[in-house]
């Protein structure tokens, strides 16, 4: 069978990485085509996964929100028309214009939702998504089970074909990458991090209010006896929304280190004593599964939608929204003598299987088969009506 998968961008963030992993698995069993609406650093990786001949990367201006929506819809329809695939897998509501385009071509669609309600409304305001997308979609895949409530709040309906996908990673690949050498992270004084006796607390992502970079910074400022490591974009060239950057430059905390954008975050995550998910909103936190795979204890908050039901005894959960007071209280209680024991770190082992990509892809393929069967049944019903 033939299938088209659409990514809204090719950044190193969670949603595109999940979409790429799914694309790689689908390419093994489907005549797959992949459309990337916005170029980015994941494109070479995608080309290796699915084959460069199966990949089309759109020009930056083609799907800019400044272009009239109808013109973007025409372009999406034209791209789908080039490949006669029967089903379109749209990885993110940010790419949901392809759901509408596929519907106009009478093709079945699956939409993978990574966004919570606030982000969906933002897509509406920027004319990136339309409320009709969920009406015409044949199936939905959820980055976190709780997102079903966000979809119902915003769209008022949800397709009957529903799969709670959650987080998926390539466990062995993460473990192998964590053993590779990485460049030293540095603080605002340009001094390199040297992990040792002091507890090392880390977070991974592009620094922004959504990722809680200000919370992470304030926690580091309140805990001078601990070292803190931000893995990912931090300065304005890499993370334009980082509201903590000015304080980083002026206060020059000696215990806060940053890596900048890196290709291998796992070499840093594997050295942490605790992974602190400071995000205010993160429905698809792949880094949590990656931390679990590396036996790194986790601190996160319930209102982040941190896939709490999947982490078992691996994580330390605090009720409510991320905040400095609770983070400091909990981290101070986590002594190195306790958190560095094999018994404590080994608590992650029972949860690792819940994030296995192979297992989750069986569920995705079953969903696709059911949607294709729905189309066959509908066509048979239509023929029966004509004959009658």
C-alpha positions in Angstrom: 0.0 0.0 0.0 1.0 3.6 -0.5 1.1 6.3 2.2 2.1 10.0 2.5 3.4 11.3 5.8 3.6 15.1 6.4 5.8 16.9 8.9 5.3 20.6 9.7 9.0 21.1 10.3 12.3 19.3 10.6 13.6 20.7 13.9 15.1 18.5 16.7 12.1 19.0 18.9 9.7 16.2 20.0 7.0 16.2 17.4 9.2 16.1 14.3 11.4 13.5 15.9 8.4 11.2 16.6 7.2 11.8 13.1 10.5 10.8 11.7 10.7 7.6 13.8 7.2 6.7 12.6 8.2 7.5 9.0 11.2 5.2 9.3 9.1 2.3 10.5 6.3 2.9 7.9 8.9 3.0 5.1 9.7 -0.7 5.9 6.2 -1.8 5.0 4.6 0.9 2.9 5.4 2.7 -0.4 6.0 5.9 1.6 6.4 9.5 0.6 7.3 12.2 3.2 6.6 15.9 2.8 8.4 18.3 5.1 6.7 21.7 5.1 9.7 23.6 6.6 13.4 22.7 6.2 15.6 22.0 9.3 18.4 20.0 10.8 16.5 16.7 10.8 16.3 16.5 7.0 19.5 14.5 6.5 18.4 12.1 9.2 15.0 11.7 7.6 16.7 11.1 4.2 18.7 8.3 5.8 15.6 6.8 7.4 13.3 6.8 4.4 15.5 7.4 1.4 16.1 10.8 -0.2 14.0 9.8 -3.2 11.0 9.5 -1.0 11.4 12.9 0.6 10.3 16.4 -0.5 11.2 19.5 1.4 9.1 22.6 0.7 10.4 26.1 0.2 10.2 28.4 3.2 7.6 30.7 1.6 5.2 27.9 0.4 3.5 27.4 3.8 4.2 30.7 5.6 1.2 32.0 7.5 1.6 35.2 5.6 0.5 33.4 2.4 -3.4 33.3 2.0 -4.8 30.1 3.4 -6.5 29.1 0.1 -3.3 29.4 -1.7 -1.5 27.2 0.8 -4.4 24.7 0.6 -4.0 24.6 -3.2 -0.3 23.9 -2.8 -0.9 21.1 -0.3 -3.5 19.5 -2.7 -1.0 19.8 -5.6 1.7 18.0 -3.6 -0.6 15.2 -2.6 -1.8 14.8 -6.2 1.7 14.1 -7.3 1.7 10.9 -5.4 -1.3 8.5 -5.7 -1.2 7.3 -2.0 -4.5 6.2 -0.4 -3.8 7.5 3.1 -2.2 10.7 4.5 -0.6 10.7 8.0 -0.3 14.2 9.2 2.1 14.6 12.1 0.9 17.6 14.0 -2.1 20.0 13.9 0.5 22.6 12.6 0.4 20.6 9.3 -3.4 20.0 9.4 -3.9 21.9 6.1 -2.9 18.6 4.5 -5.9 16.9 6.2 -8.2 19.3 4.4 -6.2 18.8 1.2 -6.4 15.1 1.5 -10.1 15.2 2.1 -10.6 17.3 -1.2 -8.8 14.4 -3.0 -11.0 11.8 -1.3 -8.1 10.3 0.7 -8.2 8.9 4.2 -6.3 10.8 6.9 -4.7 10.2 10.3 -3.7 13.3 12.4 -1.2 13.0 15.1 -1.9 15.6 17.8 0.9 16.9 19.9 -0.6 20.2 20.9 -2.6 21.2 24.0 -5.6 23.6 23.8 -3.6 26.8 24.2 -1.3 25.9 21.3 -4.3 24.8 19.1 -5.9 28.2 19.6 -2.7 29.9 18.7 -2.6 27.9 15.4 -6.2 29.2 14.8 -5.2 32.8 15.4 -2.3 32.5 13.0 -4.6 30.9 10.4 -2.4 27.8 10.4 -5.2 25.4 11.3 -9.0 25.3 10.8 -11.6 23.8 13.0 -12.9 21.7 10.1 -9.7 19.5 10.2 -11.0 17.3 13.0 -14.3 17.0 11.3 -12.9 15.4 8.2 -10.0 13.4 9.8 -10.6 9.6 9.9 -8.4 8.9 12.8 -6.4 10.6 15.5 -3.2 9.6 17.3 -2.5 11.3 20.7 1.0 12.3 21.9 -0.5 12.0 25.4 -3.8 10.5 26.4 -4.9 13.7 28.2 -4.9 15.5 24.8 -8.3 13.9 24.0 -9.9 16.5 26.5 -8.1 19.3 24.7 -9.4 18.2 21.3 -12.9 17.9 22.6 -12.6 21.4 24.2 -11.5 23.0 21.0 -13.1 21.1 18.2 -16.2 19.7 20.0 -15.6 16.2 18.5 -13.0 13.6 18.1 -12.8 10.8 15.5 -14.0 7.4 16.5 -10.7 5.8 15.4 -8.4 6.9 18.3 -5.0 5.8 19.5 -3.2 6.9 22.6 0.4 6.7 21.3 2.3 8.5 24.0 6.1 8.6 23.8 8.2 6.3 21.7 12.0 6.1 21.3 14.6 3.8 19.9 15.9 2.6 23.3 19.1 0.9 22.1 20.1 3.9 19.9 19.7 6.2 22.9 21.9 4.0 25.1 24.6 3.8 22.4 24.6 7.5 21.8 24.9 8.3 25.5 28.3 6.6 25.6 29.8 8.9 22.9 32.1 11.7 23.9 30.5 15.2 23.9 32.0 18.7 24.1 32.1 20.3 27.6 29.2 22.5 28.6 30.1 26.0 29.8 28.7 28.6 32.2 28.4 32.4 31.7 32.0 32.7 33.0 33.2 30.4 30.1 34.2 27.7 32.6 33.6 24.1 31.6 31.4 21.7 33.6 33.3 19.0 35.4 30.8 16.5 36.8 31.9 15.2 40.2 30.6 15.1 43.8 28.1 17.9 43.4 24.6 16.8 42.3 24.0 17.5 38.6 20.5 18.6 37.6 19.6 18.8 33.9 16.9 19.8 31.4 16.8 19.4 27.6 15.2 21.6 24.9 15.2 25.0 23.2 15.1 27.5 26.0 11.7 29.4 26.2 9.0 30.2 28.7 7.1 27.1 27.5 10.1 25.0 28.5 10.5 26.9 31.7 14.0 28.2 31.2 13.2 31.0 33.7 12.2 28.4 36.3 15.3 26.4 35.6 17.5 29.5 36.0 15.8 30.6 39.2 16.1 27.1 40.7 19.8 27.1 39.9 20.2 30.5 41.5 18.5 29.2 44.7 20.8 26.1 44.9 24.5 27.2 44.6 25.6 23.8 46.0 24.2 22.0 43.0 25.2 22.1 39.3 22.6 22.7 36.6 22.9 21.8 33.0 20.7 23.1 30.1 21.0 20.8 27.1 20.0 22.6 23.9 19.7 26.0 22.4 20.1 28.8 25.0 21.4 32.1 23.4 19.1 34.2 21.3 20.6 32.9 18.0 19.4 29.4 19.0 16.5 30.2 21.3 14.9 33.5 20.5 12.3 33.2 23.2 14.6 32.5 26.1 13.5 35.1 28.7 16.3 33.9 31.1 19.1 34.9 28.8 19.6 38.4 30.1 19.8 37.2 33.7 22.2 34.5 32.6 24.6 37.2 31.3 24.2 39.7 34.1 24.1 37.3 37.2 26.7 34.9 35.7 25.8 32.0 37.9 28.8 29.8 38.3 26.7 26.6 38.7 24.5 26.9 35.5 26.0 25.4 32.4 24.6 25.3 28.8 25.6 23.1 25.9 23.9 25.1 23.1 22.3 23.2 20.2 23.8 19.7 20.0 23.3 16.6 17.8 23.7 14.2 20.6 21.9 15.3 23.8 22.2 11.7 25.3 25.9 12.1 26.1 24.8 14.8 28.5 21.6 13.3 29.8 23.4 10.1 30.8 25.7 12.1 33.2 22.8 13.7 35.1 21.8 12.8 38.7 18.2 14.1 38.1 16.3 15.2 35.0 14.2 18.2 36.0 11.3 18.8 33.5 10.8 22.5 34.1 8.3 22.8 31.2 5.1 24.7 31.8 3.5 22.7 28.9 5.0 19.6 27.3 2.5 17.0 26.1 5.1 15.0 24.2 8.2 15.0 26.4 10.4 12.5 24.6 13.3 13.5 26.9 11.5 11.8 29.8 11.5 8.4 28.0 15.1 9.0 27.0 16.0 9.7 30.7 14.2 6.5 31.7 16.2 4.6 29.1 19.4 5.9 30.7 18.2 5.2 34.3 18.1 8.9 35.2 15.6 9.8 37.9 13.0 12.5 36.9 11.4 15.4 38.7 8.3 16.7 37.0 5.0 18.4 37.7 1.5 17.0 37.1 0.1 20.1 35.2 2.8 19.7 32.6 1.0 16.7 31.0 4.2 14.7 31.6 2.7 11.3 30.7 2.6 10.5 34.4 0.7 7.3 34.0 3.6 5.8 32.0 6.5 6.6 34.4 5.6 4.3 37.2 8.1 4.6 40.1 10.8 6.2 38.0 9.7 9.8 38.5 9.2 12.2 41.4 5.9 13.9 40.8 4.8 17.2 42.3 1.2 18.3 42.0 0.4 21.5 40.1 2.4 23.7 37.8 6.3 23.9 37.8 7.6 26.3 40.3 10.9 27.2 42.0 9.8 26.7 45.6 8.7 23.1 45.2 11.6 22.2 42.8 14.2 23.5 45.4 12.4 21.7 48.3 12.5 18.3 46.4 15.9 18.6 44.9 17.5 19.5 48.3 15.9 16.3 49.7 17.6 14.2 46.9 21.0 13.5 48.3 23.7 12.1 46.0 24.1 9.2 48.4 20.5 8.1 47.7 20.0 9.0 44.0 23.2 7.6 42.8 22.6 4.1 44.1 22.0 1.3 41.6 18.8 0.4 43.4 17.3 3.8 43.0 18.4 4.3 39.4 17.2 0.7 38.6 13.6 1.7 39.3 13.5 2.9 35.7 13.9 -0.6 34.3 10.3 -1.6 34.8 9.1 1.5 32.8 11.4 1.3 29.8 9.3 -1.1 27.8 6.3 1.3 27.8 8.2 3.5 25.4 9.4 0.8 22.9 8.9 2.0 19.3 8.3 -1.4 17.9 5.4 -2.1 20.2 3.8 1.2 19.5 4.1 0.9 15.7 2.0 -2.3 15.8 -0.8 -0.2 17.2 -0.3 2.5 14.5 -0.4 -0.1 11.8 -3.5 -1.6 13.2 -5.2 1.8 13.2 -4.2 2.4 9.6 -5.6 -1.0 8.6 -8.9 -0.2 10.3 -9.2 3.1 8.6 -8.4 1.5 5.2 -11.1 -1.1 6.0 -13.5 1.7 6.8 -13.0 3.1 3.3 -13.5 -0.3 1.7 -16.7 -0.8 3.7 -18.0 2.6 2.7 -17.2 2.0 -1.0 -19.1 -1.3 -0.8 -22.1 0.4 0.8 -22.1 3.1 -1.9 -22.1 0.4 -4.7 -24.9 -1.4 -2.9 -27.0 1.7 -2.9 -26.4 2.3 -6.6 -27.4 -1.3 -7.4 -30.5 -1.0 -5.3 
